[in-house]
Amino acid sequence: MDLKNIFVIGLSYNELNTSEREKFIQNNPEEIIKELKEKEEIIGYVGLVTCLRIEFYLEVKQVKNIESILKNWGYKNKIYIYRGVEAIEYIFKISCGYYSVIKGEDQILSQIKKSYLNFLENKKTSKILNVIFNKAIELGKTFRTKSKISHNALSLEALSYKIIKKYVENIENRKILILGIGDLAKSILYVLVKDEIKNITITNRTKHKALEMKETFNVNVIDFENKDEEVSKADIIISVTSAPHLVLKKKNIEKYLQKGKDYIFLDLAVPRDIEESIGHLENVTLINIDHIWDIYNSNIKKRNKIMENYEYLIGNQIENFKKWYNFCTRGEKKCLLELED
């Protein structure tokens, strides 16, 4: 058992575009690794294939085994390689989301766990890889619990909801009107329903599509032609249609708005749905997509700072692993018997 025989090799969205990654996956990069495993040139391996990366974590007998894989794969100048403690640090960091597009996101940990268990069940891993992955998964959970990075939401629907709650108290008692029923509208509905917001009305130019969502989300549906009058009854108006022109105009809704009542308008459409001058009306707050992106960029900076502040957890886990490894090298037989138990 030698740490120098632990490798990470892979390609990600940084090295290959989507079509190149698709082609690489279609060429079955695992095949050469399987062959080497059958010949006992590779002691064990775990593969991780996602929409953004194709990576293999290996324990090999000799460095030449890695060279055989690289020769078979192609893309020699684009493949990244980590070895020994550097490879283990990489695995630990990827489990915490350091190399994800959205730093610290949860999905990568779920993907790592699922892949590892799959390869474990198919008896393709090795004893030392089992320890590395168990420690990586443990670390990934600890990192997210201690850093609370998931509380720093970054999805457009989550940020939209967050900004609304900044302006509105007791949102569960407010009436919400949503214009449009596309993917973003559905995502916002999921967030609202999850938070047990019940007084929701939706509308869409194609009414039957809105009616299809009625049962799923337990919402009210109105005719699109009645949207201007319905605005006055709502407290929060979210517009996210695909219309190429303005959907809500000042001259059409102003006469319906109730005096002394506060309104929040959220325009998430591109091009905009809501006429900018509506935001100048008394008791009206208009939030558009630019405001959301400002918060997004602010949250990105916060996430990066969190990743930096909690990087010590990676170092701690590496030290824990080294202690385990040193114990094994002093009494390997006993250590491996314990692992088998």
Buried (B, 14 or more C-beta within 10 A) or exposed (E): BEBEBBBBBBBBBEBBEEEBBEEBBEEEBBEBBBBBBEEEBBBBBBBBBBEBBBBBBBBBBEEEBBEBBBEBBEEEEBBBBBBEBEBBBBBBBBBBBBBBEBBBBBEBBEBBBEBBBEBBEEEBBBBBBBBBBEBBBBBBBBBBEEBEBEEBBBBBBBBBBBBBEEEBEEBEEBBBBBBBBBEBBBBBBEBBBEEEBEBBBBBBBEBEEBEEBEEEBEBBBBEBEEBBEBBBEBBBBBBBBEBEEBBBBBEBBBEEBEEEEBBBBBBBBEEBBBBEEBBEBEEBBBBBBEBBEEBBEEBBEEBEEBBEEBBEBBEEBBEEBEEBBEEBEEEEEEBBEEBEE
